[in-house]
Amino acid sequence: MHTVSRAEDWVLLSYRLPREPSTVRVAVWRKLKRLGVVQVLDGLVALPADARTREQLEWIAQEVAEAKGEAAVWLARPTSRAQERAFAKQMTESVTSDYIGVMEEARDAQHLDDVARARTVARLRRELARIRPRDFFPPPERERAQRAVEKLAASTESKATKRTGSRS
């Protein structure tokens, strides 16, 4: 989990890229999505400020500049708590839907054979690890998703133990 220096501090990236080649635009957008940014306006994104998020947005700004675009990184505070809550809500909704997807996959995997269930556990653990870095405002679904994956793992281990124990 992240330690945000002060709840009201945000790091902003304003950027503009040339239309061509579009591969750079797509690559930058994918990186921003992986970070879990809030899109404030077209070409303006925000994250809660900490050393990691600032550094990551600075790297992306450098990448934009190298692609002959324009970019600037800013530290700012919303002028109202309502705006800050709106940013946090947008970020939370994004990770909540991802956690719900993990829970659904864990539930659906209960009927799979042992090998497929074990693979699903490994994949869902990786997915949780991908979600966590952009989970700045953890929703209740975070713990539920973790428990669902661990329950699936336990059922896999339990069935493997029963099979092994029955052969002894």
C-alpha positions as CSV (number, residue, x, y, z in Angstrom):
1,M,0.0,0.0,0.0
2,H,1.1,3.5,-0.6
3,T,2.0,6.2,1.9
4,V,0.7,9.4,0.5
5,S,2.6,12.3,2.1
6,R,-0.5,14.5,2.6
7,A,-3.9,13.5,1.5
8,E,-4.4,16.7,-0.4
9,D,-1.2,16.5,-2.4
10,W,-1.4,15.3,-6.0
11,V,1.1,15.0,-8.8
12,L,-0.1,16.0,-12.2
13,L,1.2,15.3,-15.6
14,S,0.2,17.5,-18.5
15,Y,1.2,16.2,-21.9
16,R,0.7,16.5,-25.6
17,L,2.0,14.1,-28.1
18,P,2.2,14.3,-31.9
19,R,-0.6,12.3,-33.6
20,E,1.9,10.2,-35.5
21,P,3.3,7.7,-34.7
22,S,0.3,6.6,-32.7
23,T,2.3,3.8,-31.1
24,V,3.9,6.3,-28.7
25,R,0.5,7.7,-27.7
26,V,-0.9,4.2,-27.1
27,A,2.2,3.2,-25.1
28,V,2.0,6.3,-22.9
29,W,-1.7,5.8,-22.3
30,R,-1.2,2.2,-21.3
31,K,1.6,3.1,-18.8
32,L,-0.7,5.8,-17.3
33,K,-3.6,3.3,-17.0
34,R,-1.3,0.8,-15.3
35,L,-0.4,3.5,-12.8
36,G,-4.1,4.1,-12.2
37,V,-4.2,7.8,-13.0
38,V,-7.3,10.0,-12.9
39,Q,-7.9,11.7,-16.2
40,V,-8.6,15.3,-15.2
41,L,-8.9,16.6,-18.7
42,D,-7.6,15.5,-22.1
43,G,-3.8,15.5,-21.7
44,L,-3.9,16.1,-17.9
45,V,-3.7,13.2,-15.4
46,A,-3.3,13.0,-11.7
47,L,-2.2,10.7,-8.9
48,P,-1.9,11.1,-5.2
49,A,1.6,12.5,-4.6
50,D,4.3,10.3,-3.1
51,A,7.9,9.8,-4.2
52,R,7.0,6.8,-6.4
53,T,4.2,8.4,-8.3
54,R,6.1,11.6,-8.9
55,E,9.1,9.7,-10.2
56,Q,6.9,7.5,-12.5
57,L,5.1,10.6,-14.0
58,E,8.5,12.3,-14.5
59,W,9.7,9.2,-16.4
60,I,6.6,9.3,-18.6
61,A,7.1,13.1,-19.1
62,Q,10.7,12.3,-20.3
63,E,9.4,9.7,-22.7
64,V,6.8,12.2,-24.1
65,A,9.6,14.7,-24.6
66,E,11.8,12.1,-26.3
67,A,8.9,11.5,-28.7
68,K,8.9,15.2,-29.7
69,G,5.9,15.9,-27.4
70,E,5.4,18.4,-24.6
71,A,5.1,17.4,-20.9
72,A,5.2,19.0,-17.5
73,V,4.9,17.5,-14.0
74,W,3.2,19.5,-11.3
75,L,2.5,19.2,-7.7
76,A,-0.9,20.6,-6.8
77,R,-3.9,20.5,-4.4
78,P,-7.5,20.5,-5.4
79,T,-9.2,23.7,-4.1
80,S,-12.1,21.7,-2.6
81,R,-12.4,18.5,-0.7
82,A,-15.3,17.6,-3.1
83,Q,-12.9,17.6,-6.0
84,E,-10.4,15.5,-4.1
85,R,-13.1,13.1,-3.1
86,A,-14.2,12.9,-6.8
87,F,-10.7,12.0,-7.8
88,A,-10.4,9.3,-5.1
89,K,-13.8,7.9,-6.0
90,Q,-12.9,7.6,-9.7
91,M,-9.7,5.8,-8.7
92,T,-11.5,3.5,-6.2
93,E,-14.2,2.6,-8.8
94,S,-11.5,1.5,-11.2
95,V,-9.7,-0.9,-8.8
96,T,-13.0,-2.0,-7.3
97,S,-14.2,-3.4,-10.7
98,D,-10.8,-5.1,-11.1
99,Y,-11.1,-6.7,-7.6
100,I,-14.7,-7.9,-8.4
101,G,-13.3,-9.5,-11.6
102,V,-10.7,-11.4,-9.5
103,M,-13.4,-12.6,-7.1
104,E,-15.6,-13.8,-9.9
105,E,-12.7,-15.7,-11.5
106,A,-11.8,-17.3,-8.2
107,R,-15.4,-18.4,-7.7
108,D,-15.7,-19.7,-11.3
109,A,-12.4,-21.6,-10.9
110,Q,-13.7,-23.8,-8.0
111,H,-15.1,-26.4,-10.5
112,L,-11.8,-26.7,-12.5
113,D,-9.5,-29.6,-12.3
114,D,-6.5,-29.3,-9.9
115,V,-3.9,-28.2,-12.4
116,A,-6.2,-25.6,-13.9
117,R,-7.2,-24.4,-10.5
118,A,-3.5,-24.1,-9.4
119,R,-2.7,-22.1,-12.6
120,T,-5.7,-19.8,-11.9
121,V,-4.5,-19.2,-8.3
122,A,-1.0,-18.2,-9.6
123,R,-2.6,-16.0,-12.3
124,L,-5.0,-14.3,-9.9
125,R,-2.2,-13.7,-7.4
126,R,-0.2,-11.9,-10.2
127,E,-3.4,-9.9,-11.0
128,L,-3.7,-8.8,-7.4
129,A,-0.1,-7.8,-7.5
130,R,-0.8,-5.7,-10.6
131,I,-3.8,-4.0,-9.1
132,R,-2.2,-3.1,-5.7
133,P,0.2,-0.4,-6.9
134,R,-2.8,1.7,-8.2
135,D,-4.9,1.0,-5.2
136,F,-4.4,4.3,-3.4
137,F,-7.8,4.3,-1.6
138,P,-8.4,0.6,-0.8
139,P,-12.1,-0.5,-1.1
140,P,-13.5,-3.4,0.9
141,E,-13.3,-5.5,-2.3
142,R,-9.6,-5.6,-1.9
143,E,-9.7,-7.9,1.1
144,R,-12.5,-9.9,-0.3
145,A,-10.6,-10.5,-3.5
146,Q,-7.5,-11.6,-1.5
147,R,-9.7,-13.9,0.6
148,A,-11.3,-15.4,-2.5
149,V,-7.9,-16.2,-4.1
150,E,-6.6,-17.7,-0.8
151,K,-9.8,-19.8,-0.5
152,L,-9.3,-21.1,-4.0
153,A,-5.6,-21.9,-3.1
154,A,-6.7,-23.6,0.1
155,S,-9.2,-25.8,-1.8
156,T,-6.5,-26.7,-4.3
157,E,-4.1,-27.6,-1.5
158,S,-6.7,-29.5,0.4
159,K,-7.7,-31.6,-2.5
160,A,-4.1,-32.4,-3.3
161,T,-3.5,-33.4,0.3
162,K,-6.5,-35.7,0.4
163,R,-5.3,-37.4,-2.8
164,T,-1.8,-37.8,-1.5
165,G,-3.0,-38.9,1.9
166,S,-5.4,-41.5,0.4
167,R,-2.5,-43.1,-1.4
168,S,-0.4,-43.6,1.7
